[in-house]
Amino acid sequence: MATTRTSHETSASRSSSSSNSSSDSKEWEQGHDSSDSEASHADIATPAIETIPEINSEPKGKEELDLSLQQSQRGSLTRTLSRTMSRVRTNASRTIPPVSEEDDIIAQRANGRTVVGFELEDPGYPGNWSNKWKLAIALGGILMTLNSTLGSAMPSGAMKWIASDFHVTNAQQKVLPISTYLLGYVVGPPFLAPFSEFFGRQRVLLVTFLWFTAFTLGTALAPNWPAFLVFRFLSGLGASAPLTLAGGVYADCFPNPVSRGRVMAYFSAGTAAGPMVSPIIAGFLGTVSWRWAFWVELMFAGLTLPLVLFLPETFPPVILRRRAAKMRKEQHTDAIVAPMELEDKSLEKTLFVNILRSIQMFFTEPIVLLVCLYLAYTYALLYLFFESFPIIYQGIYGMKPGIAGLAYLPILIGACFAIFIVYYWDGHVEKRRKLHPDQEVSIEYRRLPLGCLGGPCLVISMFWIGWASKKSVHWMAPIVGGFPFGVGLTTIFISQLNYLGDTYEIFNASALAASNWSRSLCGALLPLAAAPMYGTLGVDWASSLLGFSGIALSAIPFIFMKIGPRVRAQSPFCQYLAEKRAAEQRKEKIRIENAKHEIALDNNLS
């Protein structure tokens, strides 16, 4: 059922914030990319018509914010983090208006027009769709991601024949097919997120998947080395879309954090599965022709395409905009609008803001910075393996490329095993929540223990593979060492990405954008150092160097388990979100009291 409200009703209702990627644009007039609202859409399905009195309590002023920050500075590490935050305090206070102003902004812009919104049980809201339909959407996201990551490492198993065909002898150039693909992951996300805000997630995913498929065809038909690299970059550009937008799709459809966390577990396993399987495919098919590896990739894309074609739009602001357009057409009036249509911004401005804010959060938000470094290290190790494994299994043990590709399977098995760990931990947290309903489960306790487990697994794997890779040691020893890496890879990604999402909510897209470009950049660059590093230090000490680096970085989730709440308390972004939640709770309380009063009046009259 289409739901409408007047501008005054809209100003009091939470559903105006629903359509926000939108009403949140004024929250960040200087810089908001409305895809940042993707993690908060669980809250947008609300009763359609409400009349709520003006709320007089104002959020903290800048002086109070400074005082609260000073009072929370305890310990040298906290003081360091506080100094980091103080550099952006002025900018944050300028770009985040008081929460109490938002409803007035919407009401002023509506100017008496009817604003569409969602009802509490609105069937058009993605969170209310059937479980079967939502699981089909989740499967589509996983398959698109599998296509993306399958293509990322496809050249690794066939590099011997690709280099021979294109007469490439330089070791550094042999790394470029993977690195150029990952550079597409760096360039794509800052543009795709705002495009999805304007045009919808479904359209962007469809167009980019067709783009990816077309340039995968180009890669298979590449006539020379430069054309091959260009096609690889363009393929990676299209392939970055599911990695960028799938998390938002799942946030739209799975408002429950447990359900969303489990879907993200499968998503992360799919992300890990692609790079593990593609070297095996390329290694065996390369004996016929390296181009057959890309023909198989193209066939898989063709099998996925029908599911992509039937994916629905899940982004609530765009759904409301289309609903408003349909109602205007049916009722022959221009007095019906969606909250998204009340914004005062352009695509160019949103693009600029999206890029700027992700960089700002990377350098000024300690949680974003450290989580990005942790994920970048993990991601870089994964893609470094596509250079180091041939050195180990083809160089030391003399295996053929196809057989050597099987060495990646223990990593895949470990990634799948990690899903059971995620399920167990989610069950444990939910059991604790039900046994102690009066005790709030912190974000850190819900998300970070998996990361605390994953770090040591990664470190153990690096030392295991490094010191077991010797001619005097059976080849099974280093291969088995890939299992803890798969466990660590998946648990770290699930833990850290969910931690970012739960911490930054409507600003999640900017935090994830910072994570995407930083880890993809490291994944593209570190493999370039593989040949000289392993050639100079040897497999044992090169792996140990990476393992020692991992020891330092694996402390990050432990640090945030200890001081995470204090760090979040100092973040202007988190302070704004806390004030926004408090304002919503006050509105809901007033709405309930008004409803009770109206019921009492009706009873008296009857």
Number of C-alpha atoms within 10 A of each C-alpha: 9 16 17 22 21 19 25 23 19 28 26 25 26 23 26 32 26 28 30 31 31 30 27 26 24 24 21 17 19 17 21 30 31 29 32 29 33 30 25 23 28 20 15 22 26 19 17 21 19 21 16 21 11 12 12 7 10 12 19 15 10 14 9 11 16 14 10 14 20 13 8 15 18 12 8 9 11 16 15 14 19 21 15 15 21 18 11 18 19 12 12 19 16 14 15 19 16 17 20 17 13 20 21 16 16 23 21 13 15 24 13 14 18 22 30 26 36 27 20 15 14 19 15 18 23 26 25 18 15 11 12 9 14 19 15 14 22 24 16 22 25 23 24 29 26 27 25 30 26 24 26 25 24 27 28 27 29 27 21 18 19 21 17 10 14 13 11 16 11 9 13 14 13 19 23 20 24 26 28 23 28 31 24 23 32 25 18 23 28 24 17 25 28 28 19 20 26 20 13 21 27 20 18 21 26 20 15 21 27 19 18 27 23 17 24 25 19 19 24 20 15 18 12 12 17 11 14 20 19 18 25 30 25 23 31 30 27 29 32 30 28 29 23 24 25 22 24 26 23 26 28 25 27 26 18 11 15 16 15 18 22 18 21 25 25 21 25 26 28 25 24 26 23 22 25 26 20 26 31 25 25 29 27 21 20 23 15 12 15 25 21 18 25 24 16 16 23 22 13 17 23 13 11 17 18 11 16 22 15 13 19 15 16 23 29 30 30 25 22 26 21 14 20 26 16 14 19 15 12 9 10 10 10 13 16 25 25 28 30 27 20 20 20 12 16 9 14 10 15 25 19 16 21 28 20 16 20 23 19 17 20 24 17 19 22 21 26 25 19 18 26 25 19 25 23 21 20 25 22 19 24 20 24 22 16 24 19 21 22 21 18 23 23 17 12 15 18 14 15 16 25 20 16 22 26 17 23 24 19 20 26 26 20 22 28 22 18 27 22 13 15 22 14 11 16 19 13 12 16 15 12 14 14 10 10 11 11 8 10 9 14 11 16 20 13 20 27 24 17 24 26 21 18 26 28 20 24 28 24 20 22 26 21 22 23 23 16 20 22 18 11 8 12 12 18 11 15 24 22 20 23 26 24 26 30 31 29 28 29 31 30 31 24 27 26 24 23 21 24 22 22 19 23 25 21 25 29 26 30 31 29 25 28 27 27 23 25 22 23 24 21 24 26 25 21 16 25 20 14 21 17 14 17 18 12 11 13 14 22 18 16 20 24 21 15 17 22 14 13 22 15 12 21 22 16 19 29 18 12 20 18 11 14 18 14 17 21 18 15 24 24 21 21 17 16 21 18 14 17 17 13 14 19 17 12 15 21 18 13 16 19 13 13 16 14 12 12 12 12 12 11 10 9 8 7 6
